[in-house]
Amino acid sequence: MIPPASQLGWTPASVIPFRDIQAKNNMISMQSSIPTHVSSESQEQSQLVIWDDARQKAVITLEFRTSVLGVRLSKSRIVVALLNSIHIFAFSNPPQKLSYFETTDNPLGLACLGQQVLAFPGRSPGQVQLVELETGNVSIIPAHSTPLRAMTLSPDGEVLATASEAGTLVRVFSTANCTKMAELRRGVDHAVIFSLAISPSNLLLAVTSDKSTLHVFDLPHPRLPTNRTPAAASPTEEQTNQKWGILGKIPLLPRVFSDVYSFASAHFEMGEEAPPGSHYVPPLGNSYGSPSKGVIGWRDDRTILVIGAGRDGRWEKFVLREGDDGKRYCLREGWKRYLGGS
């Protein structure tokens, strides 16, 4: 489920049936099947409410002294991201606080919760803290030299992808030993990364940015042989992914010529911002108070949904297909406004 907010309060977008939950002045998070909203009565205090839809009532309420910027839920844990800290609770009633970690400034509320690991910004900009949930062991990954902008875990929790505020490179790490497995180039010029998402098979990575472009990369995996490319890319396509061909093999040239680029890309609509003067309520961990853009959701390994909020809130459907030339392409198959616009 992906819950872009709107000027009307909030509007969940989902591939399964949903119904409205009435709540005032809040932000909604639905990383699990349990809706969660963060109600801010003032700038100094925020309240996290977990709603049991079957019982039609709030079952857990947590209050914090500073604004809640991100929430991640699993069947056993509640993870709350504040500006400079991460709080981990047991998913019980009342919730039991399990751990607390300090972080560098984390205005986007970045955190990735898997079955075995939790990833979030470290104490220094560009670093990632990786916590083993069972043991509490913490590893530090020096992912970037500039602050983190986006991060995601693979569905199996074995791969972590990160991007910084520079927006040119996506780095891929193994969560088992924190080694860097790949460096993927989105582009040469600066960009704001909107979203990173790994496919259900753990073998593809989708990236969106403020360039209105969706990029799709092959993703290495710790349990695949290093000489095997995911999705069985052809030799011709592998050369294309190097983009610069023979130039990438010439020594001493800038690394931009040898970096790995996406095997497919497509344009997505940025949409419009919220109307001036509207009571837009931003979602958790959004782009510093502006409507979310380019939020990625994989339906399956060949279907990608890109969702954006704002006055022109819409979802777009993209499919990956192989062309007659043996290369893979990302094609837009359809779109729909979900806020009742024409």
Protein Blocks (a to p, Z undefined) as FASTA:
>chain_A
ZZdddfklpacddfbdcdddddehiadddfbmbdcddddfbfkbccdddddfklopafbd
cddfbdcfbdcddfkbccdddfkbccddddddddddfbdcdddddfkopacddfkbccdd
dfbehiacdddfknopacdddfbfbdcfbdcddfklpaccdddfkomaccdddfklopaf
bdcdfblbdcddfbdcddfkopaccdddfkopacddddddfkbcfkbcehiiafklmmmm
nonmmmmmpghiafklmmccdfbdcdddebjaddehiacdcdehiaehiacehiacdfbl
mbccdddedjklccddddddddfkopacdddfbdcdfehpZZ
